[in-house]
Amino acid sequence: MEAKKGIFESVKEGLVGSIKGTGDVAKAVVDTVSGTLTHTIKGTSAVGTSLIEAVSDVGRAAIRGAVDVGGDVGSAAKGAVIGTLRGTKESGVEALDAIKTTTSSVIKETSEVAGDIGKAAKGAMQGAITGAKEVGLNATEATSAAANGILKSASEILSGTGKTGASLIEASSGVLRSAIQAVVELGGDVGSGAKGVVLGILQGTKVGGKEALETISVTSSHVVKGTSEVAGDIAKAAKGAVQGAIAGAKEISLDATEAASAAATGALQAAEEISSKAGQQVRKALTGTIGGVKVVLKEPFKSKRVS
């Protein structure tokens, strides 16, 4: 326990000093997190669970240190994920596990200090995408892992509300939109990003049956709306959401045709709420077969949405 406390405190104190000295939150976090993890791995031969705990601790400390000096939580979250991927690159830790753990820890710590969770989510997603390029990780897988970690922490934060599935997604809509917007703003492939977000949400919520279909529909809707808010390509986002639903369906024994239909319907409903032109663009993108699955557009689901 003392060792864990030592890592948290040393990262936090190191960050406070570094940020005060340079004013560059992102660089200070990247350097401090990667350096601490590299030193921890070499000095203690930390592996498995103990190393994952160390990853979680440095992610939390990055947020706390930045907040203590009035730094931006988005920059801190981004730096924490990049720093973690750099620091654990040679450790044998799965990069996707590192992303999930770090994104989850930065969201939870941001909530603890009453920070802007949407900013933290956007920063964490940007860190996952940027860091993935550095370590040769597939962008869709990185996005999926980040979305998984973000949703895991959001569900824990909201655990007292009893929200699950689609209701949880609605309650976390701001965080979800921030995540897809991070992809657009970094100039990434919004289709791959949308696929990763939907896949990650399904992995993170672990729901099945009708609840899974409602979750897919609501998630796809927020992916399209979030993309639109930053002038991204909503047709690509919608198609990517359907691809993510199909990929996720295979993992949770859900009918792929129903999953694709749920994603397409949610995406189209969102597009039509934006404008008739947006609706036409998305309808065209979703007509036919995607990923070997014929897409059937239905009337919107009567989901358990919260107002």
N, C-alpha and C positions, 0 to 999 in steps of 0.2 A: 504493500500500500504506500509506503514511504517513497519507493522508487517511482511509482506512478505520479505521486504528488510532486516529486522532484522534476519530472519531465514537464508537467503542466506549468509549474512555477518558472522553470528555467526558460521555457519557450515564451511565456507571457512577459517575463521581465526583459528577456533579450529583445523581444519585439518592441516593447515600450521604448527602450533606449535607442533602437535602430530607427524607429519611425520618427522619434523626436529629433534624431540627428540628420536624417535625410528627407523626411516628409513623404517618401515614396512607400506607401502602404503595401502595394502588390509585391514589389521587389523585396522589401524587408521580410514579408511573410514567406515568399518562395525560398529565399536564402536560409532563413531561420528554420523553417520546417524541414527542408531537404537536408540541411546540415545536422539537425538534431536526430533525424531518423537514421541517417548514414552512421553517425557516431554511436547511436544506441544499438544498431545492428552489429557493428564491428566490436563495440565494447562489451556487450552482454550476450552476444550470439542469440538475441531474441528471435524466436520463430513461432509460427502458429498463432495460438490465441494470445500469447503475451505481446507479440508484434502487432496484431490487430488492435489490441488495447492501447498500445503506444500510438498507433495511427489515430485512433479516436481522441486520445488525450491531446495530441499536438493540434488536431483540427479545432477542438474546443478552445485551446489556449490561443490559437491564432485570432479567433473572434474576440475573446476576452481582452487580449492585449491591444487590438485595434480599437475596440470600444473605449478602453481606459484612456486613450489619448485622443478621442474624438475622430478616429479614422473611419473610413467607409467600409461597412460590413461586406458589401459586394466585392470590393477589391481584396479584402481579407479572405473571403471564401474562395475566390478564384485562385489566389496565391496559395492557399492551403492545399487545394487539390493538385495543382501543378507541382508544388513542393513535395507532396507525398509521393506522386508518381516518380519524380526524380530520385527521391531519397530511398525508395524501396525497389528501384529498378533491378538491382543486382541481388535482392534478398530472397527471391523465390516466392514472394507473396504475389498472388494473382493480381494483376493490375485492375481487373474489374472489381475484385473484392476491396482493393484499396480505394477505388472511386466510391463504391457504395458506402463504405465505412466513413470516409471523410465527408462526403456530402451530407450524410445523416447527422454526423456530429456537429457540423457547422450550423445546420438548421436548428438543431436542438439548443445549441448554445446561444444562437441569436434570439431564440424565443426566451431563454433564461434571462437575458439582459434587456428584454423588451425592445429588441432591434427590429429592423424591417426585414421580415422573412422573405418577402418577394425579391428584394435586392440580393439577399444571401443566396436564394435559389438560382437567380440569374447568374450571379458570380460563380457559383459552384458548377453550373452547367458549362459556362465559358471555360472554366478551368479544366473540366473533363475533356472538352473538345480540343483545347490547345495542348493539354498534356498528352492526349492520345496521339497526336501527330508526332510528338517528340519521341514517344516510346514505341511507335509503330503499331498502335492499336486501332482496330476498326472503329470508325466514327459512330456508326449505328450502335455498336455494342457499348461504346463509351457513354453515349447518350442514354441508352437503356439503363445502364448501371447507375448513372447519376439520377435519372428519374426514379428508379427503384429506391435509392437511398433517400431522396427528397421526400417521396411519399411515405416511406417507412417512418421517418421522423415526424412528418405531419400527422400521421395516424396516431403516433404516440402522444403528441401534443394535444390532439383532440380526443384522446381515449376516454376522457370523462364525459364526453357528449354522447357516446354510444353510436356515433356515426360510422357506417361501413359502406363499402361499395360506392354506388353512385352518389349517395349523400355525402360521403367523405370527399369525393372528387369535387362536388359543388362547394363544400366548405373550404377546400384547398384551391379553388379556381385561380386565385391571384398568383399563387405559387406556381401552379401548372402553366399559366400563360407566360409568366416570367421565364420559365425554363425553355419554352419553345422560342420565345423572343430572343433568348441568348444565342440560339443557333442562327437566326436570321441576321442579327446585328454583327455576328462574327464573320458573315459571308459564307456560312456553311450551307450544305445541301439541306434545305428545309424538308425535303421528302424523306431523307434518311433520318433527320432529326425527329420528324413526326412519327415515323415508324418506331424509332427507339423509345420515344416517350410513351406511346401506347403499349408497347411490349413491356417496358419497365413498370408501368402502372399495373398491368395484369400480374406481373411477377410479384410486385410489392403488396397488392391487396389480397392476393390469394383467394379470390371469390370464384364461384362457379355458377353454372346454370343461368337462370334468368338474371340474377344479380350481376353476373359477369357481362352479359349482353348490355345491361343498362349502364354499367361502368364504362364499357367500350364506347357506347353512344355518347355519353356525357363527356368523356375524355376527348373524343374526336371533335366534338362541338367546341370545346375550349381551345383545342389545338388550332382550329381554323380561325376562331375569333382572335386568339393571341397573335397569330401570324398576320391577320389583317391589320391589327392595331399598329404594327411596325412596317406596314406596306410590303409584306412578304408575299410570295407566290402561294395563294390559297389553294389553287388547283393541285399543286405539287404536295402541299401539306395534307390535303384531303386524301390523295392517293397513298401517301406515305402512312397515314393513319390506318387506312384499310389494310395495307401490307403488314403493319404492326399487329393488327387484330388477327390476321390470318396466322402469323408466326406465333402469336401468343396462344391462340386457340389450340394449336398442336401440343403445347406444353401442359395445358390444363384439361385436355380431353373434351374440348368444346367443338361443336360442329363448325367447320371453317366457313361454310356458306352463311350460316346464321351470324357468325362473328363479323364477316365482311359486310353483311347487310346492316348490322347494327352500327358499324363504324361509318359506313356510307350515309346512312340515314341521319346520324348525328351531325356529320360534316355538312351535308346538304341543308339541313335545317338551320345550322349556324350561318351558312353562306346566304341563304334566302333572307335571314334577318338582317344581314349587312346591306344587301341590295339585290335587285332582280338580276343585274348583270353578274354579280358574284355567284348567284345561284346557278345561272346558266353555265358559267365557267366550271364550277364544281360538278354539275350534272354531266357535262361533256367529259370531264376527266374520269368520272366514275362509271361511265357507260361501257358495258362489255365485260371482259375477263381481266382480273388482276391476280397475278401470282397463281395462275391456273384455276382460279375460283371465279365463277360467274357472279357478278355483283347484282343483287336484287334490292332496289330501293323500295322501302316500305313507308307507311305512315309513321310519324314519330312515336317512339315508345312512350307509354304512360309510366314514366319513371318516378322514383321517389325523390323528386327534386325539392330542394329547400328554397324558399323565396328569399 
